[in-house]
């Protein structure tokens, strides 16, 4: 196998939380008096940072971003019992582990939250490290990933990034590593196809990529 290191995004890639994120978003919109949106609109327009998405819906001069983030976070947690892993992801994690690949998570989600879900779904042992956020001063994924790769001597040509957003593609570019994008998460295939890297609709397709590459 060409790769020795796998860098995983978490939300939307391993964790199938897009339905909950979408539901929390619509509840928030209703509370603030805005029309609800379709899942198709959400996946075609959600963005990083989230303010780019909210600016398409809200008059941000009337709303405090911290308030929006906080209220959305409460709603997400209230709905979190509905969250599952994506079908096929555990098998892929196990397969990579059996092939002695290093696997880390690189995410903008809080480290303690990632750890909580990883333990809940019994996949924590597959990961060598979880690079989530620790505090309010959040370094970018590119900064954290670059530092980690240097400290652990990850060769970029032997490293693959798996994510589900345009931001993940940008992060992979910043790290100088190959990238696969998963279209079953936060953003639609229509958006992801713009990047010019393999876009897979499920983990069976990702597995086929490894077999044929």
C-alpha positions in Angstrom: 0.0 0.0 0.0 1.3 3.4 -1.0 0.2 5.1 2.3 1.5 4.7 5.8 -0.5 7.5 7.4 -4.2 8.3 7.4 -5.4 11.7 8.6 -9.2 11.6 9.2 -11.6 14.4 9.5 -14.2 13.6 12.2 -17.6 15.3 11.9 -19.4 14.2 8.7 -16.6 11.8 7.7 -16.4 9.2 10.5 -19.3 10.6 12.6 -22.6 10.6 10.7 -23.9 13.8 12.4 -25.0 15.8 9.3 -28.7 14.9 9.9 -28.4 16.2 13.5 -26.4 19.3 12.4 -29.1 20.0 9.8 -32.0 19.5 12.2 -30.3 21.8 14.8 -29.8 24.4 12.1 -33.5 24.4 11.1 -34.7 24.6 14.7 -32.4 27.6 15.2 -33.7 29.3 12.1 -37.3 28.8 13.2 -36.6 30.3 16.6 -35.1 33.4 15.0 -38.0 33.7 12.6 -36.3 32.6 9.4 -37.6 30.0 6.9 -36.3 26.5 7.3 -34.1 25.1 4.5 -33.9 21.7 2.7 -31.1 19.2 3.3 -30.1 19.8 -0.3 -29.7 23.5 0.3 -27.8 22.8 3.5 -25.3 20.5 1.9 -24.8 22.8 -1.1 -24.2 25.9 1.1 -22.8 25.0 4.5 -19.3 26.3 4.8 -16.2 26.8 7.0 -16.1 29.1 8.9 -19.8 28.8 9.7 -20.2 32.6 9.5 -20.0 32.2 5.7 -23.0 30.0 5.8 -25.0 32.1 8.2 -24.4 35.2 6.1 -26.5 33.6 3.4 -29.4 33.3 5.8 -29.1 35.9 8.6 -28.6 39.6 8.7 -25.5 39.3 10.9 -25.8 42.9 12.0 -28.9 41.7 14.0 -27.4 38.6 15.5 -24.4 37.8 17.6 -22.3 35.0 16.2 -21.3 33.7 19.6 -25.0 33.5 20.5 -25.8 31.6 17.3 -22.9 29.2 17.9 -23.9 28.6 21.6 -27.6 28.0 20.8 -26.8 25.7 17.9 -24.4 23.8 20.2 -27.1 23.3 22.8 -29.5 22.0 20.1 -26.9 19.7 18.6 -26.2 18.1 22.1 -30.0 17.7 22.7 -30.3 15.7 19.4 -27.0 13.8 19.8 -28.6 10.5 20.7 -29.5 10.2 16.9 -25.8 10.3 15.9 -24.2 7.2 14.5 -21.0 6.2 12.7 -21.2 6.1 8.9 -21.9 2.6 7.5 -18.6 0.9 6.6 -16.3 3.2 8.5 -15.5 0.9 11.4 -14.5 -1.9 8.9 -12.2 0.6 7.1 -10.6 1.7 10.4 -10.0 -1.9 11.3 -8.6 -2.7 7.9 -6.1 0.2 8.1 -5.1 -0.9 11.6 -4.6 -4.5 10.4 -2.2 -3.0 7.7 -0.3 -1.1 10.4 -1.2 2.3 9.1 -1.0 5.3 11.5 -4.4 6.8 11.9 -5.1 10.2 13.5 -8.1 12.5 13.7 -7.6 16.2 12.7 -10.7 18.2 13.6 -12.2 21.5 14.6 -14.4 19.7 17.1 -13.4 19.7 20.7 -11.0 16.9 21.6 -13.0 15.8 24.6 -16.1 15.5 22.5 -14.4 13.4 19.8 -13.0 11.1 22.5 -16.5 10.8 24.1 -18.0 9.7 20.8 -15.0 7.5 19.8 -15.4 5.6 23.1 -19.2 5.4 22.7 -18.8 3.7 19.4 -15.8 1.6 20.5 -13.4 3.0 17.8 -11.0 5.0 20.0 -8.4 2.2 19.9 -7.9 2.7 16.1 -6.4 6.1 16.5 -2.9 7.0 17.4 -3.9 10.6 18.3 -6.9 12.9 18.3 -6.0 16.4 17.2 -9.2 18.3 18.1 -9.4 21.7 19.7 -8.5 22.3 23.3 -9.5 25.9 24.0 -11.0 29.0 22.7 -7.8 30.1 20.9 -8.2 27.6 18.0 -5.2 27.0 15.7 -6.2 26.0 12.2 -6.2 22.3 11.1 -3.3 23.0 8.8 -1.2 24.5 11.6 -1.9 21.6 13.9 -1.6 19.0 11.2 1.7 20.4 9.9 3.2 20.4 13.4 2.1 16.9 14.1 3.5 15.6 10.8 6.8 17.2 11.5 7.0 15.9 15.1 6.1 12.3 14.0 8.0 12.3 10.7 5.0 11.7 8.5 6.2 11.8 4.9 3.6 13.8 2.9 3.8 11.4 -0.1 2.9 8.5 2.2 0.0 10.3 3.9 -3.7 10.5 2.9 -6.3 12.9 4.2 -10.0 11.7 4.2 -12.6 14.4 4.7 -16.0 15.6 3.6 -15.7 19.3 2.9 -14.0 21.9 0.7 -12.2 23.0 3.8 -10.8 19.5 4.2 -9.4 19.7 0.7 -7.8 23.0 1.5 -6.3 21.5 4.6 -4.9 18.6 2.6 -3.4 21.1 0.2 -1.8 22.9 3.1 -0.3 19.7 4.4 0.9 18.7 1.0 -0.8 15.3 1.2 -3.2 13.4 -1.0 -6.9 13.7 -0.4 -10.1 11.7 -0.8 -13.4 13.4 -0.2 -16.5 11.6 1.1 -19.8 12.9 -0.3 -22.0 11.4 2.3 -21.2 14.0 4.9 -21.6 17.7 5.3 -21.2 18.9 1.7 -22.7 17.7 -1.6 -20.9 15.9 -4.4 -21.6 18.9 -6.6 -19.4 21.0 -4.4 -16.7 18.4 -3.8 -16.3 17.6 -7.4 -14.8 21.1 -7.9 -11.6 20.0 -6.1 -10.4 17.5 -8.8 -9.6 14.7 -6.3 -11.4 11.4 -5.9 -14.9 11.9 -4.5 -16.6 8.7 -3.0 -20.2 8.4 -2.0 -19.7 5.6 0.5 -16.9 3.6 2.2 -17.3 0.8 -0.2 -16.2 3.2 -2.9 -13.3 4.4 -0.8 -12.2 0.8 -0.3 -12.3 0.2 -4.1 -10.0 3.3 -4.4 -7.4 1.6 -2.3 -7.7 -1.7 -4.2 -7.3 0.0 -7.6 -4.7 2.7 -6.7 
